[in-house]
Structures are given as C-alpha cells and as structure tokens.
Amino acid sequence: MAGFKTGYLQAVQSNDRCKINTAQTMNNVRKLGRLVKRGLFNASYFINYPLIMPSVLQISLTNRCNLRCQMCSVCKYSTPRDDEMTLEEIEKIINTAKKQFGIKELFLTGGEPLLLGDIITKIAEFSRERDIRTTLTTNGFLLKNYAEKLAGSGIVHFHISVDGLEETHNYLRGHSESFAKAIESIRLLADIREKNHYRYSIGLAMLILKKNIDEISELYHYADKLHVDIFDLLPYLSDNTDFSNAKMNDLWPDDKAVEKFAHIYRIICAEKTKYIRLNPNFDMELIYKYYKKDLRPRDWRCFAGYKNFFITMSDPKMQGRYEPCLFMCKTHIPLKDYAYDLKKIWYSYQAYMARAEVRNCRSYCYQMCFSLPPLKKLLKE
C-alpha cells in the first residue's frame, strides 16, 4: 500500500511539473510571438511599408455626442444621422477586415457610439460570431439604457470616461448629471457581470489635466470599490481630431502639476487594491516628457498606419459631406474611392505618403492607440 501511495504521489508531482513546464513554454511562445510582431512593426516603420497587417480595427461610428466636453473637438464636426454608416456598411467593413487582415480586435468609438442605440449590440454580436473581440468606448451617460443587452452581446471591455470627481467631471463634460450617469452605469455593469458570470472587463479612462490631478488618487480608490478592473490615465490633446496639434492651453498641466502627477502616480503604483489595476502599458517617463514638451525621436515611434486600421467619419474634400475614411493623422482616405477594399487602401500610394508624413512628424502627440511598448522592454522580459 505504501508503495502504491509513493508511486501515486510521484505520478501526481510529475504531472504537475509537466503542466507547469507546458504553461511556461506557452508563455514563452506568446512572448516570442509578440517580439516578432513588434519587430515587424519596427521594420515597417523604417522602410515606410507595412510588413504586417494591422492588429486592430478601430471605427469611430459618429461625430455626434450628447455632451459638450471642454477637451474634445469631435462634436464640432457633427455628422447628420442619415449620413452615417448603416449597420450593413459596418458589418461589410468588419467582414472585410477579418478576411483580408485576420483582425481579432475591434474598437468602437465616437463621438458617443451609444447615440446609435441597439446597433452597437448588433455590431458586437456580429463580431463575436467571427471571433472578434469588441471594446466599447463611451461617456457612460446612455449606457444604463442598453446595459443588459450589451453585457451579453460579446463585448469584452467597456471603456468609460470619467475625468475627475463629481464637480470636476461635470464641469469638464458640460453636464450636471454626467458623473452620476457614468457611475450608475459602472455599478450596473459590475452587478450584471456578477449576476450572470460574464467575463468582460470594465475600464475607467481619465485624461491627465491640470484641473483633475489632485483627484487621481481618490478616484482610483473609488473606482476600486465599484469593481472597476483597469484605470487608464491618458494624455490630453488640445485637438483630438488633429493629432499633430498638441498645443498647450488652460487644460494642459504646467510643470508644477506634472511634478505633482508624477509623485501621485508613484504612490498609487505602490498601493494595494482589491479589483483595480493601472494600465500596464502606461509609461510614466514618456508622459512626463510629453507634458514637458521634451519628447524626442529616440523616445518613441508613432505607428499610425501600421498598428490600427482607424476609420473615422471625415470630410476629406472640405465640402461639408462626411464619409467613412481611413484616418492617418492629417490624411483621410475615403473608403469608397477603393470600393471598400481595405487591403487595397492599406497598400495604396496615398497610404504610403501618409506614413511618410507621420514618420517625419515632430509634434509628438503620444496617443497610446498608435504606440507600442519599446522592443527593449520585451527583450528584457
């Protein structure tokens, strides 16, 4: 009997070691895959030609918004609902991106996407059927009306904007109920998730502004009590429709505020929380240099035109008529000019020239949707 027990324990231990080794091997394979991918993105940047397909399809569905935020320029270019993409057009774009690029990530943004109503649920369900993970960015004001359907639609991440505590957030967003509505939506999503055992994550996105830096720590801990998963601190742009226009204004943190932010960030990094964590891709050194206007070419590279296929409702001919375009900072390439053939647009001469312009840009917007963690960071891992 003792021999049987010994043999059984040895077999169990051997099986456990095998599982651990397999997990370590798979983790190393994933890291190697990320290293190769980042290497190809970097090589693409240097030769000004995409050697790799975009990893994310990002669609700004509308320029309309129900709020008038001080730090947003999108609503200045509001699109009439009748001129926006139909559900059929959006599904065609998603299908094409899946077939031509193998896209697995879809970001839905705006304006305020939920002004499109139940269309968002249908887009998420359509994407889930094609094994595409959907992230929804919203100000949270209307989310309560659609929370039950959206929670079960296959959306994997809800990215909700909250730019300070109640008074500050309402002031910045231009509506006295905006904070209460966003928090109510976060609570509702957390309750639905727990009740139905859904696996989506909830993120709180906060712009780093002069006015809200003193509230970062308190909002971080408040979000933890709400069962938020990710706390995203984002760099501010004076014009978020023109990434090359990063001008300093009243919302821009001055040097004193930047130093204070760096101090607060170090503190919350060391604090223990139950649910929430900081975005692991946040780079304090680059943010510090960005706000100090001290970013240099050696510090980071902009992968606009490589990492994301970013579609916005744009007016490329400045005639007041908006249409879906591939957005590459100052360049807007109409999809209809290429009969919605995304691959043909991606390798077009217009896209080549746009990438050259991005490469020569010295505005340094440091928008994280167009950035990648440094290759040396992955090599260290």
Secondary structure, DSSP 8 states (H G I E B T S, - for coil): -HHHHHHHHHHHHHHHHHHHHHHHHHHHHHHHHHHHHHHHHHHHHHHTS-SS--SEEEEE--S--SS--TT--GGGG---GGGS--HHHHHHHHHHHHHHH---EEEEESS-GGGGTTHHHHHHHHHHHTT-EEEEEE-SSSGGGTHHHHHTTTEEEEEEE--SSHHHHHHHHT-TTHHHHHHHHHHHHHHHHHHHT---EEEEEEE--TTTGGGHHHHHHHHHHTT--EEEEE---S-TT-TT-----TTS--HHHHHHHHHHHHHHHHS--SS-EE-TT--HHHHHHHHTT---TTT----TTTSEEEEEEE-TTSSS--EEEEEETTEEEEGGGGTT-HHHHHTSHHHHHHHHHHHT-------GGG----HHHHHH-
